[in-house]
């Protein structure tokens, strides 16, 4: 087709095998290797390369098709289905201008040409090490554990707000409690074969999950009159392990536990096909683990109809009748299971429908949103998108830094920081919708958003556990552990998302004050939205940690419940994000809990939350932040006074119950509040299961060694001389201690007299202990050298690692 170019290419030969090997090796890594005479350096040749599809690469980013046979093995990139027509036009324009060559001599991603068709090509600048999206607007495909089968279908749902409020289901007391019969009397119509066995642990991942051909797990229909439902859950965030048909329109469903664990069954998300319009179907989930659930007080499951979305633009809606949550009667000697049953009717024949515990928000949904931000020429000026780290499976954990450019270095240094994170528990998708609403507001052009960006530096991690979100876990990462119990860990390789988050906040504290830390969560047993915080016994900051939640309850009175907030620090929560950040010096450190159900407050009483309700809470967080930092401290002072009155009433009530009487005026700073509040055991808590599964054997060996070292046999002294020397040494040590402690004993006695004995809490640290490590102020932080750690150094990294493994 191009004789001039082909003649020149044929003239270049590489007879030496070693030269040929080096040539291909350098070619693979993007370097040019060849003689000067082989480089076409004319404008004609350049135009030939540009216009010929033979010498341009398609969307493979320079992958060597001849060396990689399995297309799924490549670093595949997904075309985002959520892009607008403008975004697709930009991508097409980039594709038309692609200058990547596929000739045997010149195949480099680094070679570019000027727009004016200058003769000599040049190398492009090095790619950013932490950039997340390519210039071509493509997304990274999710990486799955190699045990997981994944169907090659893109699941996408539209956003929709119901026109009418969706009220809770009102139990009648006559709901049917179906007997669980199992597959012995039923027919298995769907069952996952690739679920990791108990005791297994994560080893590796790949795009597309398990190798080989994807099996058809659903049964084969016998004809058009066969009304068996076809189930599927092998897609992003899907969770359903088995479906058993026990009646014509009745199915028993078994959820898959979190990968590499034998527990945490709560989140479900699956697809059904081959529906019938006029039939009443009954679904019963048989292996739930929580004895209490919002389904018992009126919460309905969510259903999505593909035909309704296509024809009527209707999305997810609450659906279900005869809803009952009850204990499973099957007793196999293990932990008891609980069942959720409901009936429903499908809106269309031959429809494709989905059921879910809550509105799904997948890793691909997040990437589509972040890509739209990165491609926005205005938002990208004050929102910098970077990769915080890679997860265990190699998926990117994104970090957003949002702030307006400062005019002077002094102005930039004066800004305080706000840290927000979400989705550490992958099944709590409501936290992603709150985060989505916050980002919509803070990235907008409203005066309040611009003011917030002028005042603060926002560090946002929208999805802390992408691996768990991708595979459809409810609570754990691929380490088989709850990440929100491991913020004290030093196991960077096992918990990279948490380790890098904590390290980022440590470095941030060295640069500036962190005004607020908030980790967004979901709650399965309480309605409304509320916060968990950490109470402070420091007189200077006493009750201040409660001001922000109280302000938020006033800004969102029909969604946020201050009465449900709790500020007690329990021992089992020491590894959570809010407690660890609080002990690092962030006073306003919170866990925001959002219900899976709805509201019991105000105008939204007895109605389910919609996506728009959750997004609006993200707006209210921004509004409350402005009130919290208002130079006019009127609102702040009023809230402190109101908190004092509320707590005085609560303490008086507690004292009356105990039969005690006490004048509280003037003694507020001496009252520990830990005994006033109930524990947060009603939260979705799970005790730390220790280190990752793959390290359990090593930990047992370490514990055995520690036991041996802890109780060594004392070496018997052989001679009288040795015994006398030891006796004199011990006597001198006792005398020395008594001499040194004489003045200190008097001070200690007076201190004990001043200590309050009212409602002592073993969990709350005393002011004397807390004063050894006070909260870092701006002067201390600015004086600290960059790179120094806030933690005391350990003797050696090896000892540090051993201590952390044993304590985890």
N, C-alpha and C positions, 0 to 999 in steps of 0.2 A: 504493500500500500504506500509505503514511504521508501523508495529505493535509495535515496541519498543517505537516509539514516541507517537503513539496514546494511548498506555496503560498509559504512563506517563501523558498525557494530561487529560485522563479520571479520573485519581486519584485526580486531583485538582478540588475542588468544591467550589462554592461561594453561600452558602445557604442564607446568609443575604441579603435582598433586598437593604439595604443602601450600603453595600459593593459592590454589583453588580452595583449600580448607580455610585458610585465613581470610580469603575474600568473602566466603559465605558467612564466616563467623562474625566479621565486622559488619557485614551487610545486615545480619540479623539484629544487631544492637544499634542500628541506625547510623553507622559511620560509612563514609564513602571510601572505597579502596579501588584504585585503578591508575593507569598511566595518564599523564597530562594529555597525550594525544587522543585518549579515548573520551575525554570530556567534551561534549558538543558545546561550543561556545559561540554560537551564532544566533541571531534573533530568529532566523527561520526555524532552527532546531527547537528553540524555546517555544515557538508558537505550535510546532508539531506536538511537543509534549503536552502542552496545555489543552489542545483541542482533540487529542486522540484518547479514546477511552481505553485503548490498549496499554497506554503508558500511565494511566492513573489508577489509584486504588479506590475500591468502594469503601463501605463502612467498616472495614476490618482493622483500621488503625495500624496498618503495616504488619499484620500477623502473617506468618508464612503458611499459606494454605497447604503447601506440599509437605510440610513437616508436622502438621497437626491434623489428624484425620477426623477427630470428633469435634464437631462445631461447638458443642456445649463446653468443651474443655478450654476454649479460648476465653479471654476476658470480654465476654459479650456485653454489649451496651444496648439498652432498650430505647426504642423511640417512644417518647412520652405521649401517651394518648390524651393527656390533659392539656397539651399546648394549644394555644389559639392559632388561628390561621396565620396571623402575623409571625408567630414563632416558627411555624413550619416554613413560611416563606424565607425567613432568615436562614434556616438550616439548609434549604434548597440552594440558596445563593452561595453559601459556603461550599456546598458540594460541587457546584458548577465551577468554582474557582480553585478546586483542589489541585495541588501541584505535586502530589506525591507520585513518584515514578516507580514503575514495576519492571524496568528493563534489567537485564542481567548485570549491568555495570553500575547503575545508579538507582538505588532504591532507598532513599533516606527521608525520614520524617523531619529532619533538621534543615533541609535545603529549601530556600524560598527565593523568589524573584521580586524585583521591584515592579510597581504598577506601570511604569513607563517602558517596560520591556527592555530594560538595560541588559547588556550582553552577559555580564559576569554574575552568576548566582552567589548567594552568601548563606551562611548558617543562621538559623533563627536563634533568638535568645533562649537560654535554658528555661524549661518549664518550671512553674512554681511548684515547690515541693509540697505545699499544703493546699493547693487549689483542689476543688472538689469536682467541678464539672468542666468538661472539655469545651472548647470554643464552638464545637459543632452542636451543642445543646443536647447531648446524649446522657442518659442516666446509667449508673452502674447497676447491673442486674444483681438481685439478691443472691447471696451464697448460702447454701443449705448444707447440713450435715450429710455425709455420703450415705447414710442409712435411709434418708427420706426420699420417697418417690414424689415427683412434682409433675402435675399435668401442664401441658403447654398451652394454656389458655389465660388470657388477660382478663381478670375479674375487675370490673369497674362499676361503681354505683353513683347515682346522682345525689346531690344534696337537695333536701326538700324540707320545708317547714309545714306541718299540718295546719290546715285552716282553722280547725277547732281544737280546744284543749283535749288532751288524751287523759282521761280520768283513770284512777286506779280501779282495778277489779274489786268488786265488793263480794266477799265470800258469803255464800248462802248457808253453809253448813251441810248441804246435801251433795257436795261434790263427790264424785265417784273416786274410790281408791282402788285402782286396778291391781290385781295380784301379779307379781312378777313370775313369769313362767320360764323365761330364758330360751336358749336355743334347743333345749331338749324337746320342747313341744312346739317351737316356732321354726321359722326358716331364716337362715342368715342371708340377707340380701346385700350386705356390704360389710367388709372387714379389712382393716389395714394389715398387711403382712410385714411391713418394714419398720415396725415400732421397735426401738432398741430394747433388748432384754434387761431385766433387773440386774443391777450390778455393772452394767456397761458404762462407759464414759466416752465423751467426745474425743475424737482423734483427728479428723480432718473434714474439710468442706469443699464443695465445688458448686459452680453455677449450674443449676438444673438438678441438684441433688444426686440421687442414686443413678449409677450408670445403667445403660441397657434400655430395653424397650419398656415403656410404661404399660403395666397390666390394666386390663379392664376389670375393676373390682366389683362393679355393679353387675347384677344378673342380666342375662339376655332375655328380652321380652319375647314371648311366644307368639305374638301377633298383635293387631291393633286393639283387640279387646282385653289384652292383659293390662290391668290397672296397677301393677306393682310400681311403687315409687323407686326412682333411681337416685341413689345418694352419692355425694362426692364431697370430699373435704381436703383434697391434696392440692390446695392452693394457698397463697400467702395468707397467714393468720388463721387458716382453717383448723378446726378441731372437731373430729368425730372419728372414733375408732371402729365402732361396729353398730350395725342396724339389724334388728331381728324382727321379721314380720310375724306377729302373733294373732292377727285377725285380718279380715278383709281390708280394713282401713286403720289398723292399729299397729304401732311400731314401738319396740323397746330400743332405746339408744344408749350406747356406752361411750363416754368421753375418754379421750386419751389423756393420760397423766402428763405432767410436764416431763420433757425428755430427760432421760437418765435419772428419774425419780420414780417413786411409787405413790405419789400423792399430788395434791393441788389440782383437783378437778372442779372447775367453776366456769371457765370461759368455754363457750361453744359457738361455732360458726360453720354452717354447712349448707349444701345446696341439694335441692330435690327437683326432679323432673318427672314428666309423664303424669301431671296432676289431672284431677277430675273436679269440675266446678261444683256440682251439686252434692258431693259427698262430704261427710263430717269425719275428719281424720283425728286420731288421738296419738300424741307423741308422749313417751315417758322416758325421761333420763334416769337411769337406775343407779349411778355410782357417784353421786355428789357426796362431799365429805363434811360440809358444815351443818351443824345441827340447827342453826337459825339462818333465815334468809329473808330478803325483802319480798320474795315470791309468796311468802306466807301472809303478807299484809297488803297484797294488792298489786304488786309489780307484775307487768305483763312482758312476755318475750317480744322480740322485734321480728317482723317479717318484711320481705322485699319481693315484689313481683316484677319480673323483667318486662312483661307485656304492659303492665301499668306504667312503668317508667318510660317505655317507648311511646305508648299511645297517649297517656294522660299526664306525663311528667310528674308522676307520684313516686316518691322514694320510700325509705324505711318508715314503717308505722307500727304502733303497738297493736298486737293481735293476740287473741286467746280467750277462751271461756273455760269454765269448770277447772280453774287453776287450783292445784293442790300441791303442797310441799309436805312430805311426810317421811317417816323412817322406813327404810327397806326391811321387809319381814324376813328376808333371807339372812340367816346367821351362819357364817362359815368359820367362826372362831377368830376372825381378824377384826379390824376396825369397822364400826358400823357404817353403812352407807345410807344415804337419803335420796329420795326420789322427787322429781318434779314432773307433774303430768298436766297436760292442757289439751284442749280440742280446738280445732280451727277449720275453716272452709277456705279453699283457694278461689280467687276471683275469676280464673279462666281455666278452660281445658287446655291440655298440652302446654302448660306454662313452665317456665323455669323460675323457681322461687328460692329464697335464702332465709334461714333463721339464724339469729344471733343473740347473744347475751346482752350486748350493747352495740351502739353504732360503731362499726369497724373503722379503724384508721391504721392503714398499713404502712410499712416502710417505703413502698413505692409512692403512696399518697404524700408522705413527707418529702420525698425527693422531687416530686412534681411541684410542690409548693415552693421549696427552696430554689428550684430552677427558675421559677417565675420571678423570684426576688433577685436572683443573680442576673437575669436578663433585663431587669428593669433599670433603665439608665439613671433614674432618680434615687431609687431605694439603694442601689448598689454603692452610692456615694457615702452613705452613713451606716450601711450594714455590710460587714465583712464576714464572709463565709469561709470557714476553715475546717479542716479535719482535726478533731481533738485526738483521736487515736483510731485504731482498728479493733474490732471486737474479736472474740475467739475464732469466729468463723471467717474473719477478714472483711466484715462489713464496716463501712465508715460510720463513726460516731461524729456527728456534726456539731460544731461550735459556732455560734453567731456572736459577733461583737457589734453592738448597736450604740452609736453615739454620734452627735454632730461634730464635724471638725472644729477644733478650737483655734482661736486666733493667736494665742500665745502659749508657750510651754507652761507658764504659771497657771493659766486658765485650765489647761488639760490636767495638770497635777491636782488641782483643787476639786475635781469631780469625784464624787463618791460612786461606789459600785453597787449594783444589784445583780444577784445571781439567781437564775430560775432554771429549773430542770423538770423533766417529765418522763414518764414511761419507764421508770426503773422496774416496775411490775408490768409485764407486757400485756396482760389481760385487762388492764385498767385503761381502756381506750378513751374514757371520758377525760382523762388528764390531757390527752393530745388535743381534744377539741377546745379545752380551756386555753392551752398553749397557743392554739391556732387563733383564738380570739384576741389574746394578748398581742401576738405578732401583727395581726391585722391593724390593731390600733396603734401600736408603737411605730410601725412602718408607714403610717398614714401621714397626711399633710395637715392634720388639724392643729390649731395653736397649742393645745395641751400636749399633743405628741411631740411637737417641736420643742416645747419647753422641757419636757422630760429628757429628751435627747441632749439638750443643752446642759442639764443639771447632772446627768448620770452617765455612767458607762455600764451598759447592760451586757452581761455574759449569759447567754441562753444555750442550753443543751436540750433540744426538743425531744430527743429519743435516746435515753441512756442504755437501753437494752434492745438493740435492733435484732439480735439473734433470736431472742425470745418472741419478739413480735412476729418475725418471719415464720417461725415454725408453729405458732399458735399456742405457746405456753401461757399459763395464767400468772405465774409468779416468779419463776426462776430463769436464770441464764443457762447456757449450755454447759456450765460447770455443775449444774444440778443444785445450785444454791440460790438463796434469796439475796440478791445484791444489796438490798437495803439493810442487811445485817452485817455488812463487811466493809464499812467505810474506814475501819481502823486497820485494815489489812495492809501488808507489805508484799503480798503475792501479786506482783504486777502481771505476770504471765497468766494467772488464773482469773483475775478480776481486772482486766485492763481498763474497762470503762470507769470503774469506781476509783481506781488508783490515779488515773490521769485527771479525773475531775477534782479529786481532793488536792492533787499537786498543783493544778491550775489555780485553785482558790487560795492555796498557801502563797503562791507567788503574787497573786492579786492583793492579798493582805499586806505584803511587804511594800506594795506600791501605793495603796490608798485604803481608806476605810470602806468596808463592805457594810452598807446600811441594812440590807435585807437579803436573806436567803430563803427561798421557798421551793419545795419539791412537791410537784403536783401528783396526786394519787386518786384512786377510786375506792369506794366503800360499799360492801355488799350487804350490810346489816343495819345501816342507819340511813334515814332520809335526810335531805337538805345538804348543804355544803358547810364545812366548818374547818377549823385549824387546830393542829396540835403544836404547842410551843414548849418553851423551857423557862420555868420560873427562876427569878434571880433573887438572892438574898442580899445583894449589894444595895445599901440604902440609896446610893446615887441613882441607880437604875431600877429601883423597886417598883413593880407594876407596869413599867414602861413596855415590857414585851406584850402586854395585853391591849395596848392602845390601838395598834394596827388592826387586830381582829375586830375590836369594837367599832372602829370607824368603817370597816368593810361591811359589818352587819347593818350599819345605818345607811350605807350607799346601796346595798342590795337586800332590803328587808324581806322580800318575798322569796329569797333563795338561800341566804346565808344565816346560820343560826349561831349566835354567840353563846347561847346556853349549852350547846354541844361541844364547845371548844374545851380543851384540856391542856394544862401546862405542867403536868407532873412528869418527872424524869424517872422512868423505871430502869431497873438494872438490865432487864431483857432488851431495852431499847438503846443501850449504850453504843451499839454499832450502827445505828441509823444515821442518815444524813443530817437531820436536824440537830441531834444531840452532839455529833462530832463537830459540826460547824459551830455550834454554840460554845463548845469547850475550846475551840480555836479562837474565840473572841467575838463572834457575831451574835449580838444580843437578840436581834429580831430574826431568829432562825425558826422556820415553820415547816410543817407538813400540811399541805392543803388536801383535805379529803372531800371528794365529790361523790355523791350517791349514784348508784346505778338506777335508782328509782326516780323519785321526784321530790316535790316540795310539800311540806305540811304548814306553810306559812303564808299569810296575807292573801293576795289575789290569786296566787298559784296553788292554793291549798288543795291537796289530794289530786294533783295532776303530775304526769310524768314530765321530766325534763326533755327538751328537744335539743338538737344541735345548736340552735340559735340561743337557747338559754345558757348553755355552757360557754359559748363564745362571749356572750354578754358579761359573764363573770370575769373573763380576761380583760374586758374594757373597765370593769369596776376595780380591778386590781390597780390599773394605771390611775384611775380617778382617786382612789384611796391613797396612793403614793404621793400624789400632789397635795392632798389634805394633810398627810402625815408630815410633809416637809415644808408646809406653808410658813413663811417668815412670821406671819401673824399666828401666834400660838394659842389663840382663843379656843379653837376646836380641840387642840391637844390638851389644854388645861381642863376643859370641861369633861373630856373623856377620863382623865385621871381622877377627877373628883367623883365622877359617876362610878368608876371602878372601886374607889374607896368605900363608897356607900354600899355597893353591891356586896363587896367582900365582908364588910362589917355585918351586914344582915346574915350572910352565910355563916360567918364564924359564930355569931350569937346563936344561930339555930343549932350549930354543932355543939356548942357549950351547953345549951339547954338539954340537948339529948344526953349529954354526959353528966348532967346534974351539977355543972360548975358555973361560977359567975366570975366575970373578970372585966375590968374597965379597960377598953381597948384604946382609948385616946392616948396619943403620945407614944404608943408602944408598937406601931406598925412595923417598923424595920426589924424588930426582934421576933416577929412571928413567922416561922417557916410555914409555907402554904401547902406543903406536899401532903399533909394529912387532911387538909380541908377537901381536896379534890379526890374523886374516885380515880382508879387506875384507867389506863387506856386499853385495857384488855378487851374492850368491846371493839377495838379496831381490828382490821384484817392483819393481825400480827402472826408471825411465824418465827419461832425461836431459831437461832442460827444452828444450822446442821453441821457446823464445823468446816473444815477445809474441803476443797473439791474431792470428788470421789476418787480420782486417780492418785491422790496423796494420802488416802486413809491408811494404807498399809505402812507408809513411811512414818505417819504420825504415831501409829501404835508402837512401832519400834522406838521412836523418840520417847514416848511415855514410859516404856519399859526401862530404857536407859536412865530416864530421869528418876524413876522409882529406885533403881539400884544406886544411883549417885546420891539420892536424897538421904538414904539410910545406910551409910557405909559403916562397916564394923570399926570400932575404935581400936587403935593399936595399943596393946597393953604395954605399959612401961615396965621395963625389965629390971631396973635397979632402984634401990632406995634413993640414990642421988638424983635420978631423974624425977622421981615422985616429989622430992623436996623442992626441986627447982620449979616444978609445975605448980605446987601449992603456993610458993612465995609469989610467983607471977600472978596467979589469980587473986591473991590477997591485995597486991599492989594495985591491980586494975580496979577492984572494988573501992578501995580508998580514994583513988583518983576520981572516980565517977561521983562519989559522995561529995568530995571537995568542990567539984565543978558545978554541981547542981544545987548548992545551997542558995544562992541568990535567985536562981530560976524557979525554985520551988515556991517561994513566996509569991512571985508574979503569977505562977500557974494557979495557985490557990485563989488569988483574987480574980483571976480570969474565970475560973469555974463558978464563982459566986455571981458573976455578971451574965453567964450563959443562960438563956431562956430555957425552961424545961417544958414549955407549952407545945404540945404536938410535935415532939421531936421526930424527925424522919431519918432513918438510916441511909436513905438514898441521896438526900440533898446534902451537898458539901457545906460545911460550916464556913462562916465568913473568914475565920482565921486560916482555914486551909485554902479557901479560894483566893485569899490575898497574895499567896505565893505566886500565883499566875494570873494577875489581873487582866482585864480586857485591854488590848493594845489600843492606845489612842493615836491620833494623827502624828503627834510629835515623835512618839516611839517608833511608829511605822516608817516615817520619813527618814529617821536617823539610822534605821537598820540597813545594813548593806544588802544590796541585791544578791540573791542566791543563797543567803543564809537560811537555815531551817528554823521553823518555829518550835520544833521538838528538840528536847535534849539529846545530844549524840549518844549512841550506844557504843559499847566497847569495840565491836567489830561487826561488819556486815553479816558474818556467819552467825554470830550469836543473836543478832537482831532478827535474822530470818527464823532461827530456831524458836525464839521467844514468841514471835508472832504466830507461827504455825501451831505451837502448843496452846496459845491463848485463844486462837480462833475456834 
